[in-house]
Amino acid sequence: MPPHLYHILAFLVSTGVVLLSTPIVKKIGLKTGHFDLPGGRKIHQRPMVRLGGISIFAGTLVALLTVWWLGGFVDANGATLTSDKEYEIWGVTIGGLAFFLIGLADDLWGLSPLIRLIMQAGVASVAWYVGVSIDFLTIPFYGLTHIGILSLPITVIWLVGMANAINWIDGLDGLAAGVSGIAAVVMLFVSLFMKQPAAALIAAALAGGAFGFLRYNFNPAQIFMGDGGAYFMGFTLAGVGVIGLVKTTAVTAVLLPYLILAVPILDMSAVILSRLRHGKSPFIGDKRHLHHRLLRAGISHRRAVLFIYALTLWVGSLALAFSGIPSGLAYALAATALLSYTSWRVWKQVRQP
């Protein structure tokens, strides 16, 4: 089978598993009472099962195991991966499993923020140990720099931070799944361009799971992904960014994951700074997120989600352009036009009396 067909197969298998399994997970969640009730910071108006992450995780894992069984772990030349590269792949895969289980435990029984943070930091440290590590940073006016022992804390902050960033934006129907799916597709193409097909395979499976889940999660949602799904997707995106892009020593490649995931990164950063400025704990939820601000401005639920999709696609297209992908600039211009149109529609709705 040609190499690129494995990525298409991973996407399709993941999508299919999620489409088939999500209604089953929903039925089980309703029977066992694992659902969110309306009220407080919740936007939904009826009880919603919060275990959809099980389907996303299952779809991604089944897709990866299927493709690995058919084609194994190979590099851009079709050769078997070296042991250190294989450890990186397993680090992202098993780390994603661990983050999923942490989130699932929180969905089922509830965990304190501190316990979740400690467990996540522990898993991220193990992932760093097996090779999912940020070894270079781009320092302004200095260039690409090897960070030595700082690799551990910076990698842990990146992996844990992105898992929580995706969880934090999961406040509107379809928002986290759509943003993650778009980011995963961009990482898929960039990883392939950077000759990292194994990392691209994980991105393809994750994208298929995210977009398959949108069938049931887009407004009006029938099920939520919960912390399990959000933590899994956030960690996996961050891990793919490390092994697929940051491992390349080109200056632009090191910057690409932060650009692709700029929307959840900036949203989380702005919320934390706002909470601290007002003397609030950064771990106590509120309505300071971008999607909350859009709703308060009078934007409809769906239009707010579509606007953030367009914003995510735009920064992703900038990453395509900066990576040097053929026609990357054309994609960036097209995404800019789409974002401009979406912004105009949002502004028009806000201005309506």
N, C-alpha and C positions, 0 to 999 in steps of 0.2 A: 504494500500500500504506500503511495507517495506520502512523504512526511506531513505535508499540510493537511491531508485528509484526516490524520489522527486528531488534529485540533478541531476540525469540523465535527468529527464523530464525538469527541468529548463534549462539545457544546450541545449536540443533539441528544445524546444519552442523558446528560444532566437535566436538560429541559424536560425530556419525557418522563424521567423519574419524578421530578417535582410536580409535574402536571397530574400524574397518577396518584402520588402519595399524599398530596396536600388535603384533598377531601377526606381521606382516611384519618389523617392527623387531626383535622378539625372535628370530626365525629367523636374521636377518642377524647379530645380536650373538653368537649361539651359534656360528655358522660362523666368525666372524672372531676369536673368543676374547675379546671385550670383555665380561667378566662379573666379578662380585665373588666371591671365594672366602670360605667361612666362616672364623671365627676372630677373635681380638682383640676389638674393640668391636662386631663384627658380630653381629646377632641371628639372621640366617638360618642354615639348616642345610645348604644346598646352593648350588651356583653359581647366581648370578642376573645376568642381563643388566642393565646399568646405563645403557642408552641410551633409556629410555622418554620422556625429555624431547623427543626428536625428534618423537614422535607428538603430544605436547601442543603444542609449538610449531607444527607443521604444521596441526593442527586449528584453533588460534586464528588463524593467519595466513590460511588458506583461508577461514574464516568471515568475517573482516574484509574481505578483498578481494572476496568475493562480495557482501556487503551494501553496501560502498562502490561497487561497480560498478552495483548496482541503484539505490541511493538517494543516493550521494554523501555529502559532509560537510555536515550540516545542524545548525542549532541548534534550540532548543525550539519556535521558531515556524515551522520548516520552511525557513528561509532559509539560503543557503549561508554557511558559516563564513567569518569574516574571516581574512586571511592569518596573523595572529598566533595565532589559535585553531587554525588548521590546522597551523601549525608545532608547537604543543603536542602534537597528536595524533600527528604523525609522530615527534616527539621520544620519546614513549612507545613507539611501535611499532618504530622503528629501534633505539632504545636497548634494547628487549627482545630484538631480534635479536642485538645485540652481546653482551649478557649471556649469551644462550643459547650463542653461539659460544665465549665464554670458558669457560663450563662444559663444553661439549662437548669443547673442546681438553683440558681437565683430565681428563675421562672417558677420552679416547682415549690421551693421551700423558703426562698428569700435569704439573701446573704447581706451582711453589713458591707458598706462601701470599703472599709478598711480590709476586711477579709478578702473581698474580691480583688482589691489592688495588690495585696501580698501574693495571692495565688497567681495572678497574672504576671507579676514581676518575676516570680519563680519560674514559670513556664518560659517566659521570654529569655531569661538567663540561660536556661538549658538550650533553647533554640540558638542563642548566640554561641554557646559552647560547641555546637555541632556544625557551625559555619554560617548561620543566618546572621551575619555581622556587617555593620557599617564600618568600613575601615578607612574611608576617605571622606573628607568634607571640602567644599569649596569655600575658601575664606576670601572676602572682598579684598582686592588690591594685592593679594598674595597668590591666589590660585589653588590648585588641588593639593591638599595636605593630608598626609597619613596621620591619624589621630592616636595611634598606639593604645595605651590602656584606657583611654576615654571611650574606646569602641564599645565596651560593655554598657556603661550607663546611657550612652547616646542611643545604642540599639534598643535597649529596654524601654527607654522613653518613647522611641519611635513606634515599636510594636504595641506597647500597652496604650500609648496615646491614640493611635489610629483605631484600635479596637473600640475604645471608648468614644472617639469622635463619631464613628458610624452609629454607635448606640445612641448618642446624643441627638443626632439629626433624625432619628426614627420617631418623629413626632406627628407626621401626617401620613395618610394612606399612600403607600407606594414610594415614599420619598427615599428611604434608605436603600430599598431594593433597586430603584431606578438609578440612583447616584452610584451605587456599587457596581451595577451592571455596566453603566457607561464607562466608569473608570477601569473595569476589568477588560473591556473590549479594547480600550486605548492601550493598556498594558500588554495585551495580547499582541497587537500589531508592533508596538515598540520593541518588545522582547524578541519577536521574530526578526525584526530588522537588526537588532543587536546580536543576532545569532545565539539566542538563548531559548531553544525550542522547548526544553523541559519546563522552564518557568512559564513559558507561554501556554503550555498545556494546562497548567493549574489555572491560569487566568481564563482560558476558554471554558473549562468546566465550571468555574465560579460564575462567569457571565451567563452561561446557560441556566444555572440554578436561579440566579437573580431574576432574569427575564421571565423564566417559567413561573416563578412565584408571583410576578406582577399580575398574572391572569387572575389571581384571587386576592391580591393585596392592593391593587390600584383602586382609587376612590370610585364607588363606595366599597371599602375593604370587607372581605368575608373572614379574614384571619390576619393576625399579626405574627411577625417573625420572632418577637421576644428578644430577650438579651442573648439567648443561645445563638440565634441567627445573626444578630448584629455583631457580637464579639467574633464569631467565626469569620464573617465576611471582612470585618475590619482588620483582623490579624492576618488573614490570608492575603489581602491586598497589600498590606505593609510588607509581608514576607516576600511576595512576588516582586515588589519594588526593590527589595534588597538584593535577592539572588539573580533577578533578571536584568536590573539596570545599574544599581549602585556598585555591583561587583566590577562593572566595566570602569576603567580608569579615565575615560573621557570626561572632561569637565561638564559638558552638557548632559551626559548620561547620569551623573551623580545628582543633578538637579531635577531630573524628570519626575521621579516619584512624588516629590513635594509639589510640583506643578500640577500633575494629574489629580492629586488628592487635595488641591488647594481649597476647595469649597468646604469640606468638613473640617480641615485644619484651621482655616480662618474663622469659621463659625465657632468652634470650640475655644479658640484663643480669645476671641472677642467676648464670649460669654464668661470665661474665667476672669478676665480683666475687669469686666463690668461688675461681677459679683464681689471681687476683692475691693474694688473702688467704693462699693456701697457697704462694705463691712460684712458681707455675707460669705458663708462657706462655699468654696468652689464645687463642693460635692453635693450640695443641696439643690434639687431641681427647681426651676422657675420657668418663666415665659420670656426669656431674653434672647432666644434663638432667632435666626433669620426668618424661619417659617412662621414663628409667632408674630414677629414684627410685620410681616407681609399680611397676615390675617387681620391684625389690628388696623392696618392701613386701609382695609376694605377689600383686599384681594380675595377672590373666591378660593376655596380649598384646592380645586383642580388647577386653577391658573397659577397659584403659588407654587405647587409642585412642578408644573411644566416650566415655570421660570427658572427654578433651581436646576432642573434637568438641562435647560439651555445653557445656564451658567457653567455647569459641570462639563458639558460637551465643548464649550468654548475654551476652557482652560486645557481640556484634553487635546483639542485641535492645536493649541499653541505648543503643547508638548510634541505633537507630531511634526510641527514645523521646525522646532528647535532640534529635534533628533536627526533631521536631515532626510527623513523619509521622502521618496519621490512624491510630488504633488502635495506635500505637507502644507505648503503655503496656501495652496488652493483650498484645502480643507479648512484651514484657519480662517480664510476670508469668507467661506460659506458659513461657518459656524458664527462668525461675527455678524453676518447678515441675519442669521436666525435669531441670535441673541438680541440684536437691535429691534427686530420685529416683535419679539416676545416682550421686550421692555416697553415698546410703544403700546402694545395691547394692555399691559399691566398699568401703565401710566393713564391710559384712556379710561380704564375701569375706576381707578382712584379718583379721577377728576369728575366722574359722573356724580351729579347731585343725588 
